[in-house]
């Protein structure tokens, strides 16, 4: 069967990463967590003192450093999952902290960072057979994707999910602080001038507020089956 590109966009903690990761594993595709790429750049900026008081970013310093920032994904044989590496270091846990979460939208809003990350993402998916999730995959990175999905959920439910995920990873925070972060990120992501979060033309909307992980997975598998069958019936490019 001909391989396709699957673009999954949506609000933070709406369930898109879990869906994308599970689908990729189920169908044998490569999973690319684009949000983790921006988080890794944010972690680099934190570690190298590129944030100043009030969250102001040393843009010149980050621009100069960007070509030397390597973000990659490696497979963990023990868990069957992938993890994020920053210049070869496993930073999967570090990039999930509240400190990174509170600053990543500011980094992702920088046009030179987005252009650089989009180019890297397009290269990763050039051969197709990928499931990619983020904020602008269906609108900017792969507008030609054969399957585009926009995932959302109520803010309070997303905050609860993120808090549970953080605690499972040994990180602590209050529900109130996580909810505020979710709402702030929604606003920044949706109003930034470069690659704002929005539903791509032709994307299917999925509200996961009242859905279990199993129901989300079944829905996405069904949509993939339809899209892959449709692509298989199209003439070869």
N, CA and C atoms as a LAMMPS dump frame, in Angstrom:
ITEM: TIMESTEP
0
ITEM: NUMBER OF ATOMS
711
ITEM: BOX BOUNDS ff ff ff
-5.0000000000000000e+02 5.0000000000000000e+02
-5.0000000000000000e+02 5.0000000000000000e+02
-5.0000000000000000e+02 5.0000000000000000e+02
ITEM: ATOMS id mol type element x y z
1 1 1 N 0.844 -1.195 0
2 1 2 C 0 0 0
3 1 3 C 0.878 1.244 0
4 2 1 N 0.494 2.228 -0.802
5 2 2 C 1.277 3.451 -0.896
6 2 3 C 1.294 4.198 0.433
7 3 1 N 2.474 4.665 0.833
8 3 2 C 2.596 5.383 2.098
9 3 3 C 2.087 6.812 1.951
10 4 1 N 1.566 7.355 3.053
11 4 2 C 1.016 8.701 3.046
12 4 3 C 1.626 9.525 4.184
13 5 1 N 1.305 10.807 4.184
14 5 2 C 1.676 11.7 5.281
15 5 3 C 0.428 11.959 6.12
16 6 1 N 0.565 11.795 7.422
17 6 2 C -0.543 12.041 8.343
18 6 3 C -0.17 13.229 9.224
19 7 1 N -0.931 14.314 9.123
20 7 2 C -0.67 15.543 9.861
21 7 3 C -1.714 15.711 10.956
22 8 1 N -1.253 15.74 12.2
23 8 2 C -2.17 15.879 13.331
24 8 3 C -1.836 17.157 14.089
25 9 1 N -2.718 18.129 14.015
26 9 2 C -2.535 19.406 14.698
27 9 3 C -3.56 19.54 15.816
28 10 1 N -3.342 20.524 16.681
29 10 2 C -4.336 20.78 17.711
30 10 3 C -3.763 21.412 18.945
31 11 1 N -4.629 21.64 19.913
32 11 2 C -4.235 22.281 21.162
33 11 3 C -3.352 21.363 22.006
34 12 1 N -2.572 21.971 22.876
35 12 2 C -1.688 21.205 23.75
36 12 3 C -2.502 20.3 24.672
37 13 1 N -1.994 19.091 24.892
38 13 2 C -2.604 18.106 25.801
39 13 3 C -4.009 17.682 25.395
40 14 1 N -4.321 17.795 24.106
41 14 2 C -5.628 17.337 23.621
42 14 3 C -5.607 15.846 23.304
43 15 1 N -4.426 15.248 23.348
44 15 2 C -4.3 13.816 23.084
45 15 3 C -3.651 13.483 21.762
46 16 1 N -3.243 14.501 21.01
47 16 2 C -2.739 14.243 19.665
48 16 3 C -1.426 13.46 19.651
49 17 1 N -0.539 13.711 20.607
50 17 2 C 0.741 13.004 20.616
51 17 3 C 0.558 11.523 20.907
52 18 1 N -0.309 11.209 21.869
53 18 2 C -0.582 9.807 22.19
54 18 3 C -1.193 9.11 20.986
55 19 1 N -2.16 9.767 20.334
56 19 2 C -2.793 9.201 19.15
57 19 3 C -1.796 8.982 18.031
58 20 1 N -0.972 9.999 17.783
59 20 2 C -0.004 9.929 16.684
60 20 3 C 1.028 8.835 16.929
61 21 1 N 1.532 8.78 18.142
62 21 2 C 2.549 7.779 18.494
63 21 3 C 1.993 6.365 18.371
64 22 1 N 0.777 6.16 18.881
65 22 2 C 0.17 4.829 18.82
66 22 3 C -0.13 4.415 17.384
67 23 1 N -0.616 5.366 16.591
68 23 2 C -0.931 5.059 15.193
69 23 3 C 0.339 4.678 14.436
70 24 1 N 1.397 5.447 14.628
71 24 2 C 2.654 5.164 13.928
72 24 3 C 3.161 3.766 14.266
73 25 1 N 3.073 3.411 15.52
74 25 2 C 3.533 2.086 15.945
75 25 3 C 2.644 0.99 15.339
76 26 1 N 1.343 1.257 15.257
77 26 2 C 0.389 0.282 14.735
78 26 3 C 0.595 0.007 13.249
79 27 1 N 0.878 1.06 12.472
80 27 2 C 0.955 0.906 11.017
81 27 3 C 2.382 0.879 10.492
82 28 1 N 3.361 0.974 11.393
83 28 2 C 4.756 0.887 10.978
84 28 3 C 5.308 2.156 10.351
85 29 1 N 4.742 3.31 10.726
86 29 2 C 5.217 4.6 10.226
87 29 3 C 6.197 5.216 11.221
88 30 1 N 6.897 6.235 10.773
89 30 2 C 7.778 7.002 11.647
90 30 3 C 6.953 8.075 12.357
91 31 1 N 7.132 8.212 13.661
92 31 2 C 6.431 9.243 14.427
93 31 3 C 7.377 10.396 14.715
94 32 1 N 6.937 11.611 14.415
95 32 2 C 7.747 12.806 14.663
96 32 3 C 6.947 13.777 15.511
97 33 1 N 7.434 14.01 16.733
98 33 2 C 6.808 14.932 17.683
99 33 3 C 7.425 16.309 17.481
100 34 1 N 6.783 17.151 16.678
101 34 2 C 7.373 18.455 16.375
102 34 3 C 7.382 19.372 17.59
103 35 1 N 6.403 19.179 18.485
104 35 2 C 6.397 19.984 19.708
105 35 3 C 7.651 19.75 20.527
106 36 1 N 8.126 18.508 20.532
107 36 2 C 9.352 18.186 21.264
108 36 3 C 10.555 18.909 20.669
109 37 1 N 10.514 19.162 19.37
110 37 2 C 11.623 19.879 18.728
111 37 3 C 11.708 21.313 19.262
112 38 1 N 10.557 21.967 19.375
113 38 2 C 10.54 23.333 19.909
114 38 3 C 10.889 23.342 21.398
115 39 1 N 10.465 22.311 22.107
116 39 2 C 10.814 22.214 23.527
117 39 3 C 12.32 22.028 23.702
118 40 1 N 12.94 21.248 22.798
119 40 2 C 14.383 21.029 22.886
120 40 3 C 15.147 22.333 22.641
121 41 1 N 14.684 23.115 21.68
122 41 2 C 15.32 24.417 21.433
123 41 3 C 15.139 25.326 22.645
124 42 1 N 13.961 25.26 23.259
125 42 2 C 13.706 26.053 24.467
126 42 3 C 14.637 25.631 25.592
127 43 1 N 14.815 24.34 25.777
128 43 2 C 15.727 23.842 26.81
129 43 3 C 17.139 24.316 26.548
130 44 1 N 17.555 24.295 25.295
131 44 2 C 18.891 24.802 24.935
132 44 3 C 19.024 26.271 25.336
133 45 1 N 17.997 27.059 25.022
134 45 2 C 18.025 28.487 25.34
135 45 3 C 18.108 28.716 26.847
136 46 1 N 17.386 27.912 27.625
137 46 2 C 17.43 28.031 29.082
138 46 3 C 18.83 27.709 29.592
139 47 1 N 19.368 26.602 29.131
140 47 2 C 20.679 26.155 29.606
141 47 3 C 21.806 27.108 29.237
142 48 1 N 21.647 27.831 28.128
143 48 2 C 22.711 28.718 27.664
144 48 3 C 22.44 30.19 27.958
145 49 1 N 21.515 30.438 28.885
146 49 2 C 21.289 31.802 29.342
147 49 3 C 20.732 32.738 28.295
148 50 1 N 19.902 32.22 27.399
149 50 2 C 19.351 33.049 26.332
150 50 3 C 18.003 33.662 26.678
151 51 1 N 17.521 33.384 27.897
152 51 2 C 16.324 34.044 28.411
153 51 3 C 16.743 35.074 29.444
154 52 1 N 16.171 36.267 29.345
155 52 2 C 16.453 37.321 30.311
156 52 3 C 15.213 37.582 31.162
157 53 1 N 15.286 38.555 32.042
158 53 2 C 14.163 38.865 32.936
159 53 3 C 12.885 39.109 32.141
160 54 1 N 11.778 38.572 32.678
161 54 2 C 10.493 38.749 32.022
162 54 3 C 10.291 37.832 30.827
163 55 1 N 11.18 36.853 30.641
164 55 2 C 11.039 35.918 29.531
165 55 3 C 11.551 36.445 28.209
166 56 1 N 12.234 37.61 28.245
167 56 2 C 12.766 38.167 26.999
168 56 3 C 13.868 37.257 26.464
169 57 1 N 13.882 37.057 25.142
170 57 2 C 14.813 36.123 24.512
171 57 3 C 15.941 36.877 23.823
172 58 1 N 17.152 36.371 23.985
173 58 2 C 18.301 36.891 23.241
174 58 3 C 18.212 36.312 21.827
175 59 1 N 17.464 36.991 20.965
176 59 2 C 17.204 36.465 19.631
177 59 3 C 18.473 36.345 18.793
178 60 1 N 19.355 37.319 18.892
179 60 2 C 20.605 37.258 18.122
180 60 3 C 21.438 36.054 18.554
181 61 1 N 21.487 35.814 19.858
182 61 2 C 22.252 34.682 20.369
183 61 3 C 21.659 33.359 19.924
184 62 1 N 20.33 33.258 19.953
185 62 2 C 19.672 32.024 19.548
186 62 3 C 19.819 31.807 18.047
187 63 1 N 19.694 32.875 17.273
188 63 2 C 19.84 32.762 15.819
189 63 3 C 21.234 32.245 15.462
190 64 1 N 22.241 32.752 16.153
191 64 2 C 23.613 32.33 15.888
192 64 3 C 23.851 30.88 16.3
193 65 1 N 23.134 30.439 17.325
194 65 2 C 23.348 29.084 17.85
195 65 3 C 22.551 28.022 17.121
196 66 1 N 21.53 28.433 16.374
197 66 2 C 20.546 27.489 15.853
198 66 3 C 21.154 26.402 14.965
199 67 1 N 22.103 26.763 14.138
200 67 2 C 22.691 25.76 13.243
201 67 3 C 23.453 24.686 14.013
202 68 1 N 23.849 24.989 15.243
203 68 2 C 24.574 24.025 16.064
204 68 3 C 23.677 23.245 17.011
205 69 1 N 22.366 23.46 16.899
206 69 2 C 21.416 22.74 17.756
207 69 3 C 20.864 21.553 16.974
208 70 1 N 21.198 20.355 17.418
209 70 2 C 20.716 19.138 16.774
210 70 3 C 19.589 18.54 17.603
211 71 1 N 18.452 18.317 16.965
212 71 2 C 17.319 17.664 17.621
213 71 3 C 17.016 16.392 16.842
214 72 1 N 17.024 15.276 17.533
215 72 2 C 16.778 13.995 16.873
216 72 3 C 15.9 13.122 17.752
217 73 1 N 15.384 12.055 17.154
218 73 2 C 14.532 11.108 17.871
219 73 3 C 15.152 9.719 17.77
220 74 1 N 15.238 9.058 18.905
221 74 2 C 15.818 7.717 18.933
222 74 3 C 14.809 6.733 19.522
223 75 1 N 14.97 5.492 19.134
224 75 2 C 14.032 4.442 19.543
225 75 3 C 14.536 3.722 20.778
226 76 1 N 13.65 3.602 21.779
227 76 2 C 13.975 2.865 22.998
228 76 3 C 13.469 1.434 22.828
229 77 1 N 14.393 0.498 22.704
230 77 2 C 14.01 -0.896 22.481
231 77 3 C 13.194 -1.461 23.644
232 78 1 N 13.475 -0.992 24.852
233 78 2 C 12.807 -1.526 26.041
234 78 3 C 11.33 -1.15 26.082
235 79 1 N 11.022 0.103 25.726
236 79 2 C 9.642 0.582 25.801
237 79 3 C 8.921 0.556 24.458
238 80 1 N 9.682 0.504 23.38
239 80 2 C 9.087 0.568 22.055
240 80 3 C 8.723 1.976 21.64
241 81 1 N 9.127 2.962 22.451
242 81 2 C 8.812 4.367 22.176
243 81 3 C 10.06 5.121 21.748
244 82 1 N 9.839 6.305 21.187
245 82 2 C 10.966 7.151 20.823
246 82 3 C 11.189 8.198 21.902
247 83 1 N 12.403 8.724 21.964
248 83 2 C 12.698 9.797 22.904
249 83 3 C 13.488 10.887 22.189
250 84 1 N 13.435 12.084 22.744
251 84 2 C 14.032 13.259 22.12
252 84 3 C 15.461 13.465 22.597
253 85 1 N 16.343 13.752 21.653
254 85 2 C 17.745 14.032 21.988
255 85 3 C 18.106 15.449 21.554
256 86 1 N 18.81 16.135 22.413
257 86 2 C 19.337 17.465 22.124
258 86 3 C 20.843 17.336 22.048
259 87 1 N 21.382 17.517 20.852
260 87 2 C 22.819 17.334 20.625
261 87 3 C 23.307 16.005 21.2
262 88 1 N 22.517 14.963 20.945
263 88 2 C 22.896 13.617 21.339
264 88 3 C 22.5 13.199 22.741
265 89 1 N 21.99 14.123 23.557
266 89 2 C 21.613 13.818 24.947
267 89 3 C 20.119 13.543 25.049
268 90 1 N 19.758 12.511 25.767
269 90 2 C 18.35 12.2 26.009
270 90 3 C 17.773 13.25 26.955
271 91 1 N 16.87 14.076 26.422
272 91 2 C 16.289 15.164 27.23
273 91 3 C 14.772 15.01 27.345
274 92 1 N 14.257 13.805 27.102
275 92 2 C 12.815 13.59 27.08
276 92 3 C 12.139 14.077 28.361
277 93 1 N 12.718 13.796 29.519
278 93 2 C 12.117 14.234 30.777
279 93 3 C 12.303 15.736 30.981
280 94 1 N 13.474 16.25 30.661
281 94 2 C 13.766 17.676 30.879
282 94 3 C 12.835 18.59 30.089
283 95 1 N 12.482 18.189 28.869
284 95 2 C 11.661 19.079 28.037
285 95 3 C 10.198 19.081 28.448
286 96 1 N 9.812 18.2 29.392
287 96 2 C 8.423 18.148 29.851
288 96 3 C 8.2 18.95 31.126
289 97 1 N 9.211 19.659 31.603
290 97 2 C 9.088 20.427 32.845
291 97 3 C 8.189 21.648 32.655
292 98 1 N 7.682 22.191 33.762
293 98 2 C 6.857 23.392 33.699
294 98 3 C 7.669 24.591 33.22
295 99 1 N 8.954 24.621 33.548
296 99 2 C 9.792 25.738 33.097
297 99 3 C 9.834 25.792 31.578
298 100 1 N 10.064 24.65 30.949
299 100 2 C 10.078 24.601 29.487
300 100 3 C 8.686 24.885 28.936
301 101 1 N 7.65 24.303 29.558
302 101 2 C 6.279 24.506 29.09
303 101 3 C 5.872 25.974 29.111
304 102 1 N 6.379 26.707 30.103
305 102 2 C 5.994 28.111 30.236
306 102 3 C 6.701 29.019 29.231
307 103 1 N 7.762 28.519 28.594
308 103 2 C 8.557 29.357 27.689
309 103 3 C 8.518 28.91 26.235
310 104 1 N 8.085 27.67 25.982
311 104 2 C 8.199 27.128 24.633
312 104 3 C 7.39 27.901 23.599
313 105 1 N 6.22 28.412 23.964
314 105 2 C 5.415 29.152 22.987
315 105 3 C 6.109 30.422 22.525
316 106 1 N 6.918 31.01 23.404
317 106 2 C 7.663 32.22 23.022
318 106 3 C 8.754 31.886 22.009
319 107 1 N 9.411 30.751 22.219
320 107 2 C 10.436 30.303 21.264
321 107 3 C 9.781 29.935 19.931
322 108 1 N 8.664 29.207 19.999
323 108 2 C 7.983 28.748 18.792
324 108 3 C 7.393 29.9 17.983
325 109 1 N 7.21 31.05 18.616
326 109 2 C 6.642 32.205 17.913
327 109 3 C 7.68 32.969 17.101
328 110 1 N 8.961 32.664 17.308
329 110 2 C 10.025 33.359 16.577
330 110 3 C 10.07 32.859 15.138
331 111 1 N 9.959 33.771 14.184
332 111 2 C 9.86 33.367 12.778
333 111 3 C 11.088 32.601 12.308
334 112 1 N 12.274 32.986 12.741
335 112 2 C 13.472 32.292 12.258
336 112 3 C 13.574 30.883 12.832
337 113 1 N 13.049 30.69 14.038
338 113 2 C 13.028 29.353 14.62
339 113 3 C 12.02 28.477 13.867
340 114 1 N 10.845 29.019 13.61
341 114 2 C 9.818 28.241 12.912
342 114 3 C 10.275 27.865 11.517
343 115 1 N 10.875 28.775 10.795
344 115 2 C 11.334 28.461 9.435
345 115 3 C 12.373 27.344 9.462
346 116 1 N 13.269 27.407 10.438
347 116 2 C 14.303 26.382 10.562
348 116 3 C 13.688 25.025 10.901
349 117 1 N 12.779 24.993 11.877
350 117 2 C 12.157 23.743 12.285
351 117 3 C 11.269 23.167 11.177
352 118 1 N 10.53 24.023 10.482
353 118 2 C 9.675 23.556 9.389
354 118 3 C 10.513 22.89 8.301
355 119 1 N 11.651 23.493 7.965
356 119 2 C 12.538 22.906 6.949
357 119 3 C 13.034 21.532 7.399
358 120 1 N 13.381 21.401 8.669
359 120 2 C 13.844 20.11 9.189
360 120 3 C 12.712 19.079 9.141
361 121 1 N 11.516 19.507 9.51
362 121 2 C 10.373 18.598 9.53
363 121 3 C 10.017 18.138 8.117
364 122 1 N 10.078 19.042 7.156
365 122 2 C 9.78 18.677 5.77
366 122 3 C 10.789 17.668 5.247
367 123 1 N 12.029 17.822 5.638
368 123 2 C 13.059 16.866 5.222
369 123 3 C 12.798 15.491 5.841
370 124 1 N 12.393 15.486 7.127
371 124 2 C 12.108 14.218 7.812
372 124 3 C 10.97 13.458 7.152
373 125 1 N 9.991 14.181 6.605
374 125 2 C 8.815 13.524 6.046
375 125 3 C 8.805 13.406 4.538
376 126 1 N 9.917 13.745 3.91
377 126 2 C 9.949 13.784 2.45
378 126 3 C 9.612 12.428 1.8
379 127 1 N 10.029 11.342 2.442
380 127 2 C 9.801 10.014 1.873
381 127 3 C 8.424 9.452 2.228
382 128 1 N 7.616 10.236 2.946
383 128 2 C 6.284 9.836 3.408
384 128 3 C 6.394 8.693 4.423
385 129 1 N 5.254 8.087 4.739
386 129 2 C 5.259 7.061 5.771
387 129 3 C 5.537 7.639 7.141
388 130 1 N 4.992 8.855 7.408
389 130 2 C 5.213 9.509 8.692
390 130 3 C 3.898 9.957 9.312
391 131 1 N 3.887 9.971 10.628
392 131 2 C 2.811 10.589 11.398
393 131 3 C 3.461 11.731 12.155
394 132 1 N 3.028 12.942 11.885
395 132 2 C 3.661 14.118 12.472
396 132 3 C 2.608 14.941 13.198
397 133 1 N 2.88 15.305 14.456
398 133 2 C 1.915 16.136 15.168
399 133 3 C 2.546 17.429 15.629
400 134 1 N 1.702 18.448 15.759
401 134 2 C 2.204 19.76 16.16
402 134 3 C 1.109 20.803 16.105
403 135 1 N 1.481 22.002 15.683
404 135 2 C 0.534 23.116 15.616
405 135 3 C 0.254 23.55 14.176
406 136 1 N 1.225 23.343 13.287
407 136 2 C 1.081 23.862 11.921
408 136 3 C 1.458 22.835 10.863
409 137 1 N 1.283 21.551 11.172
410 137 2 C 1.702 20.513 10.23
411 137 3 C 0.839 20.528 8.981
412 138 1 N -0.479 20.592 9.163
413 138 2 C -1.383 20.587 8.019
414 138 3 C -1.486 21.915 7.301
415 139 1 N -1.052 22.986 7.955
416 139 2 C -1.156 24.31 7.33
417 139 3 C 0.156 24.78 6.71
418 140 1 N 1.291 24.487 7.358
419 140 2 C 2.583 25.01 6.908
420 140 3 C 3.565 23.923 6.467
421 141 1 N 3.68 22.875 7.26
422 141 2 C 4.715 21.867 6.998
423 141 3 C 4.311 20.958 5.839
424 142 1 N 3.127 20.347 5.95
425 142 2 C 2.647 19.455 4.893
426 142 3 C 1.186 19.737 4.561
427 143 1 N 0.916 20.87 3.897
428 143 2 C -0.464 21.165 3.512
429 143 3 C -1.012 20.137 2.519
430 144 1 N -0.108 19.369 1.883
431 144 2 C -0.527 18.355 0.921
432 144 3 C -0.763 16.992 1.566
433 145 1 N -0.676 16.909 2.891
434 145 2 C -0.863 15.629 3.59
435 145 3 C -2.178 14.969 3.2
436 146 1 N -2.125 13.651 3.01
437 146 2 C -3.316 12.917 2.607
438 146 3 C -4.357 12.81 3.723
439 147 1 N -3.89 12.86 4.972
440 147 2 C -4.818 12.848 6.115
441 147 3 C -4.431 13.954 7.076
442 148 1 N -5.376 14.87 7.323
443 148 2 C -5.145 15.98 8.246
444 148 3 C -6.227 15.96 9.32
445 149 1 N -5.782 16.048 10.569
446 149 2 C -6.705 15.999 11.705
447 149 3 C -6.413 17.167 12.63
448 150 1 N -7.474 17.8 13.129
449 150 2 C -7.333 18.875 14.123
450 150 3 C -7.97 18.386 15.419
451 151 1 N -7.136 18.26 16.461
452 151 2 C -7.574 17.684 17.729
453 151 3 C -7.733 18.786 18.78
454 152 1 N -8.835 18.734 19.517
455 152 2 C -9.073 19.712 20.569
456 152 3 C -9.757 19.031 21.755
457 153 1 N -9.881 19.762 22.866
458 153 2 C -10.594 19.302 24.068
459 153 3 C -10.736 20.502 24.983
460 154 1 N -11.622 20.403 25.952
461 154 2 C -11.815 21.487 26.899
462 154 3 C -10.517 21.76 27.668
463 155 1 N -10.277 23.043 27.974
464 155 2 C -9.028 23.426 28.634
465 155 3 C -8.835 22.716 29.969
466 156 1 N -9.902 22.603 30.749
467 156 2 C -9.792 21.967 32.072
468 156 3 C -9.419 20.485 31.951
469 157 1 N -9.96 19.836 30.962
470 157 2 C -9.638 18.422 30.75
471 157 3 C -8.199 18.272 30.286
472 158 1 N -7.759 19.167 29.417
473 158 2 C -6.371 19.107 28.945
474 158 3 C -5.39 19.368 30.087
475 159 1 N -5.738 20.303 30.973
476 159 2 C -4.866 20.586 32.119
477 159 3 C -4.76 19.373 33.033
478 160 1 N -5.878 18.697 33.254
479 160 2 C -5.865 17.5 34.088
480 160 3 C -5.011 16.4 33.488
481 161 1 N -5.081 16.251 32.169
482 161 2 C -4.273 15.236 31.499
483 161 3 C -2.787 15.555 31.614
484 162 1 N -2.469 16.819 31.4
485 162 2 C -1.05 17.185 31.471
486 162 3 C -0.503 17.009 32.88
487 163 1 N -1.288 17.373 33.881
488 163 2 C -0.84 17.225 35.266
489 163 3 C -0.585 15.756 35.589
490 164 1 N -1.477 14.879 35.141
491 164 2 C -1.304 13.442 35.379
492 164 3 C -0.045 12.934 34.694
493 165 1 N 0.211 13.421 33.488
494 165 2 C 1.404 13.025 32.741
495 165 3 C 2.671 13.491 33.451
496 166 1 N 2.636 14.721 33.962
497 166 2 C 3.794 15.266 34.671
498 166 3 C 4.081 14.463 35.937
499 167 1 N 3.037 14.171 36.697
500 167 2 C 3.224 13.429 37.945
501 167 3 C 3.729 12.021 37.681
502 168 1 N 3.26 11.428 36.572
503 168 2 C 3.743 10.096 36.214
504 168 3 C 5.233 10.129 35.892
505 169 1 N 5.702 11.285 35.427
506 169 2 C 7.117 11.441 35.102
507 169 3 C 7.936 11.997 36.251
508 170 1 N 7.324 12.106 37.438
509 170 2 C 8.055 12.572 38.612
510 170 3 C 8.125 14.076 38.745
511 171 1 N 7.293 14.807 38.002
512 171 2 C 7.281 16.266 38.065
513 171 3 C 6.031 16.719 38.809
514 172 1 N 6.142 17.784 39.596
515 172 2 C 5.014 18.285 40.381
516 172 3 C 4.614 19.689 39.95
517 173 1 N 3.329 19.972 40.061
518 173 2 C 2.785 21.307 39.776
519 173 3 C 1.352 21.313 40.279
520 174 1 N 0.78 22.502 40.442
521 174 2 C -0.613 22.601 40.862
522 174 3 C -1.514 22.593 39.631
523 175 1 N -2.761 22.161 39.825
524 175 2 C -3.71 22.161 38.708
525 175 3 C -3.91 23.576 38.183
526 176 1 N -3.979 24.549 39.097
527 176 2 C -4.212 25.94 38.697
528 176 3 C -3.099 26.461 37.795
529 177 1 N -1.842 26.143 38.134
530 177 2 C -0.723 26.634 37.334
531 177 3 C -0.702 25.966 35.959
532 178 1 N -1.051 24.682 35.915
533 178 2 C -1.068 23.969 34.643
534 178 3 C -2.206 24.491 33.765
535 179 1 N -3.379 24.748 34.356
536 179 2 C -4.508 25.278 33.596
537 179 3 C -4.182 26.653 33.026
538 180 1 N -3.547 27.489 33.823
539 180 2 C -3.157 28.815 33.344
540 180 3 C -2.169 28.711 32.199
541 181 1 N -1.238 27.767 32.308
542 181 2 C -0.262 27.552 31.236
543 181 3 C -0.949 27.088 29.955
544 182 1 N -1.922 26.192 30.077
545 182 2 C -2.668 25.698 28.922
546 182 3 C -3.37 26.849 28.212
547 183 1 N -4.041 27.718 28.974
548 183 2 C -4.776 28.832 28.378
549 183 3 C -3.83 29.85 27.744
550 184 1 N -2.705 30.097 28.411
551 184 2 C -1.727 31.047 27.871
552 184 3 C -1.132 30.525 26.566
553 185 1 N -0.791 29.247 26.549
554 185 2 C -0.227 28.655 25.333
555 185 3 C -1.238 28.671 24.2
556 186 1 N -2.506 28.415 24.501
557 186 2 C -3.545 28.472 23.465
558 186 3 C -3.567 29.853 22.815
559 187 1 N -3.517 30.882 23.647
560 187 2 C -3.572 32.25 23.133
561 187 3 C -2.349 32.575 22.28
562 188 1 N -1.166 32.248 22.788
563 188 2 C 0.063 32.54 22.046
564 188 3 C 0.099 31.757 20.741
565 189 1 N -0.231 30.464 20.819
566 189 2 C -0.173 29.615 19.629
567 189 3 C -1.146 30.074 18.547
568 190 1 N -2.299 30.574 18.973
569 190 2 C -3.345 30.941 18.01
570 190 3 C -3.182 32.339 17.442
571 191 1 N -2.401 33.187 18.084
572 191 2 C -2.288 34.583 17.651
573 191 3 C -0.92 34.959 17.101
574 192 1 N 0.047 34.048 17.149
575 192 2 C 1.379 34.4 16.637
576 192 3 C 1.306 34.617 15.126
577 193 1 N 2.135 35.501 14.577
578 193 2 C 2.073 35.792 13.147
579 193 3 C 2.648 34.685 12.267
580 194 1 N 3.575 33.902 12.796
581 194 2 C 4.237 32.855 12.003
582 194 3 C 3.667 31.482 12.369
583 195 1 N 2.999 30.827 11.413
584 195 2 C 2.471 29.483 11.628
585 195 3 C 1.515 29.365 12.795
586 196 1 N 0.475 30.212 12.868
587 196 2 C -0.454 30.131 13.998
588 196 3 C -1.233 28.821 14
589 197 1 N -1.675 28.429 15.169
590 197 2 C -2.493 27.228 15.305
591 197 3 C -3.884 27.495 14.736
592 198 1 N -4.254 26.724 13.743
593 198 2 C -5.6 26.815 13.175
594 198 3 C -5.892 25.523 12.413
595 199 1 N -7.147 25.275 12.183
596 199 2 C -7.559 24.079 11.444
597 199 3 C -7.158 24.234 9.985
598 200 1 N -6.469 23.236 9.454
599 200 2 C -6.064 23.265 8.056
600 200 3 C -7.26 22.988 7.152
601 201 1 N -7.291 23.557 5.959
602 201 2 C -8.364 23.228 5.012
603 201 3 C -8.422 21.722 4.792
604 202 1 N -9.622 21.171 4.897
605 202 2 C -9.799 19.748 4.676
606 202 3 C -9.518 18.873 5.882
607 203 1 N -9.099 19.477 7
608 203 2 C -8.788 18.682 8.194
609 203 3 C -10.065 18.218 8.882
610 204 1 N -10.007 17.026 9.46
611 204 2 C -11.111 16.48 10.24
612 204 3 C -10.975 16.96 11.684
613 205 1 N -12.05 17.403 12.3
614 205 2 C -12.018 17.872 13.688
615 205 3 C -12.362 16.726 14.624
616 206 1 N -11.547 16.569 15.663
617 206 2 C -11.803 15.55 16.673
618 206 3 C -11.722 16.184 18.054
619 207 1 N -12.844 16.194 18.773
620 207 2 C -12.888 16.684 20.155
621 207 3 C -12.77 15.47 21.074
622 208 1 N -11.657 15.401 21.81
623 208 2 C -11.383 14.231 22.647
624 208 3 C -11.838 14.398 24.091
625 209 1 N -12.585 15.451 24.386
626 209 2 C -12.97 15.753 25.765
627 209 3 C -13.58 14.556 26.48
628 210 1 N -14.468 13.844 25.792
629 210 2 C -15.193 12.743 26.425
630 210 3 C -14.836 11.388 25.822
631 211 1 N -13.647 11.297 25.237
632 211 2 C -13.234 10.049 24.6
633 211 3 C -12.106 9.38 25.382
634 212 1 N -12.126 8.065 25.418
635 212 2 C -11.02 7.325 26.008
636 212 3 C -9.894 7.239 24.984
637 213 1 N -8.706 6.868 25.448
638 213 2 C -7.569 6.7 24.541
639 213 3 C -7.891 5.63 23.496
640 214 1 N -8.57 4.564 23.923
641 214 2 C -8.922 3.48 23.008
642 214 3 C -9.889 3.968 21.926
643 215 1 N -10.841 4.823 22.309
644 215 2 C -11.794 5.364 21.331
645 215 3 C -11.097 6.296 20.345
646 216 1 N -10.164 7.108 20.836
647 216 2 C -9.395 7.994 19.967
648 216 3 C -8.586 7.182 18.954
649 217 1 N -7.948 6.133 19.468
650 217 2 C -7.117 5.283 18.614
651 217 3 C -7.944 4.617 17.533
652 218 1 N -9.102 4.086 17.895
653 218 2 C -9.968 3.407 16.93
654 218 3 C -10.449 4.379 15.856
655 219 1 N -10.807 5.599 16.268
656 219 2 C -11.263 6.615 15.31
657 219 3 C -10.156 6.933 14.309
658 220 1 N -8.93 7.126 14.814
659 220 2 C -7.823 7.515 13.943
660 220 3 C -7.437 6.388 12.993
661 221 1 N -7.457 5.158 13.486
662 221 2 C -7.166 4.009 12.62
663 221 3 C -8.177 3.957 11.469
664 222 1 N -9.429 4.228 11.785
665 222 2 C -10.46 4.229 10.753
666 222 3 C -10.217 5.289 9.694
667 223 1 N -9.821 6.488 10.141
668 223 2 C -9.553 7.573 9.193
669 223 3 C -8.314 7.271 8.351
670 224 1 N -7.294 6.676 8.979
671 224 2 C -6.081 6.298 8.229
672 224 3 C -6.425 5.28 7.145
673 225 1 N -7.236 4.284 7.489
674 225 2 C -7.602 3.238 6.535
675 225 3 C -8.276 3.835 5.304
676 226 1 N -9.183 4.781 5.534
677 226 2 C -9.873 5.444 4.424
678 226 3 C -8.894 6.257 3.575
679 227 1 N -8.022 7.041 4.234
680 227 2 C -7.095 7.905 3.513
681 227 3 C -6.076 7.086 2.722
682 228 1 N -5.567 6.014 3.329
683 228 2 C -4.577 5.179 2.652
684 228 3 C -5.193 4.474 1.446
685 229 1 N -6.425 4.022 1.6
686 229 2 C -7.111 3.368 0.489
687 229 3 C -7.324 4.354 -0.654
688 230 1 N -7.69 5.588 -0.316
689 230 2 C -7.888 6.606 -1.335
690 230 3 C -6.606 6.927 -2.073
691 231 1 N -5.484 7.03 -1.313
692 231 2 C -4.194 7.315 -1.938
693 231 3 C -3.758 6.179 -2.828
694 232 1 N -4.085 4.962 -2.449
695 232 2 C -3.686 3.789 -3.216
696 232 3 C -4.4 3.721 -4.561
697 233 1 N -5.565 4.38 -4.611
698 233 2 C -6.344 4.378 -5.858
699 233 3 C -5.99 5.53 -6.788
700 234 1 N -5.08 6.407 -6.298
701 234 2 C -4.666 7.539 -7.118
702 234 3 C -3.503 7.141 -8.02
703 235 1 N -3.345 7.789 -9.194
704 235 2 C -2.213 7.479 -10.061
705 235 3 C -0.892 7.809 -9.354
706 236 1 N 0.138 7.055 -9.603
707 236 2 C 1.449 7.316 -9.002
708 236 3 C 1.961 8.66 -9.466
709 237 1 N 2.616 9.451 -8.55
710 237 2 C 3.117 10.767 -8.942
711 237 3 C 4.274 10.65 -9.928
